[in-house]
Amino acid sequence: MRESFLKYIQFERRFSPHTITSYENDLNQFQTFLLANYEIAPEEANHNAIRHWIVTLMEAGISPKSVNRKMASLRSFYKFLLKRELIKKDPTWKIQSLKTNKALPHFVNEPDISRLLD
């Protein structure tokens, strides 16, 4: 399943090589987690198993931005499985993205602007 998905995002969706590598790593991490904790394949995962993985990532100190990227990988994978009718419902549909910190804008002081324009 995973290999078919990776070929799909490479050849049909034309994702960049870096994105494909990231998706592959995310799916490998998720599969390792599922085997260690539930002894199931990713195709058999449910909403609770995915939430458990997210909590584990957060407890490991992974930033919310990185967790959201990993969730994007899973969402794409499950959407692929749904299109191929390999699963009946998407276990990621209820899961919301984590809130991330937004950087405040940096302002340029008036003297600096004057110096720049001179």
C-alpha positions in Angstrom: 0.0 0.0 0.0 2.7 2.4 1.1 4.8 1.9 -2.0 1.8 2.5 -4.3 1.0 5.7 -2.5 4.6 6.9 -2.8 4.6 6.2 -6.5 1.3 8.0 -6.8 2.6 11.2 -5.2 5.8 10.9 -7.2 4.4 10.3 -10.7 0.8 11.5 -10.6 0.9 14.3 -8.1 4.5 15.2 -9.0 5.6 16.1 -5.5 9.1 17.2 -5.0 11.8 14.5 -4.0 12.1 16.2 -0.5 8.4 16.0 0.1 8.3 12.3 -1.0 11.1 11.5 1.4 9.3 13.3 4.2 6.1 11.5 3.5 7.9 8.2 3.4 9.6 8.9 6.7 6.3 10.0 8.3 4.6 6.8 7.2 7.4 4.7 8.4 7.3 6.4 11.8 3.6 5.9 12.0 3.8 2.2 11.0 6.5 1.6 13.6 4.3 3.2 16.2 1.3 1.2 15.3 3.2 -2.1 15.3 4.7 -1.4 18.7 1.5 -0.2 20.3 -1.3 -1.9 18.5 0.2 -4.6 16.3 -1.8 -3.3 13.3 -1.0 -2.0 9.8 -1.7 1.7 9.0 -4.7 0.6 6.9 -6.3 -0.7 10.1 -5.7 2.3 12.2 -8.6 4.2 13.8 -9.1 7.7 15.1 -7.9 6.8 18.6 -4.6 5.3 17.4 -3.8 8.4 15.4 -4.6 10.7 18.3 -2.4 8.5 20.5 0.5 9.0 18.0 0.0 12.7 18.0 0.2 12.8 21.8 3.3 10.7 21.7 4.9 13.1 19.2 4.0 16.1 21.4 5.4 14.4 24.5 8.6 13.7 22.6 9.0 17.5 22.1 8.1 17.6 18.4 6.9 21.1 17.4 3.2 21.5 16.5 4.3 22.7 13.1 6.2 19.4 12.5 3.2 17.3 13.9 0.9 19.1 11.5 3.2 18.2 8.6 3.2 14.6 9.7 -0.6 14.7 9.8 -0.7 16.1 6.3 1.2 13.0 5.2 -1.3 10.8 6.9 -4.3 12.7 5.5 -2.9 12.3 1.9 -2.2 8.6 2.5 -5.8 7.9 3.8 -7.3 10.0 1.0 -5.4 7.8 -1.4 -6.7 4.7 0.3 -10.3 6.0 0.1 -10.0 6.8 -3.6 -8.8 3.2 -4.2 -11.6 1.9 -2.0 -9.1 0.1 0.3 -10.7 1.6 3.4 -14.3 2.5 4.1 -13.8 5.7 6.1 -11.0 8.2 6.7 -9.7 7.9 10.3 -8.1 11.4 10.1 -11.3 13.3 9.2 -12.0 14.3 12.8 -8.5 15.3 13.7 -7.8 19.0 13.7 -4.5 20.6 13.1 -2.6 21.8 16.2 -2.3 25.5 16.9 1.1 27.0 16.1 2.8 30.1 17.3 2.6 33.0 14.9 5.6 35.4 14.6 4.8 39.0 15.3 5.7 41.4 12.6 9.0 43.3 12.8 8.8 47.1 12.3 11.5 49.3 11.0 12.2 52.4 13.2 11.8 55.8 11.6 15.5 56.8 11.9 16.5 53.5 10.2 14.1 54.3 7.3 15.5 57.8 7.0 19.1 56.4 7.0 18.1 53.9 4.3 16.5 56.5 2.1 19.5 58.9 2.4 
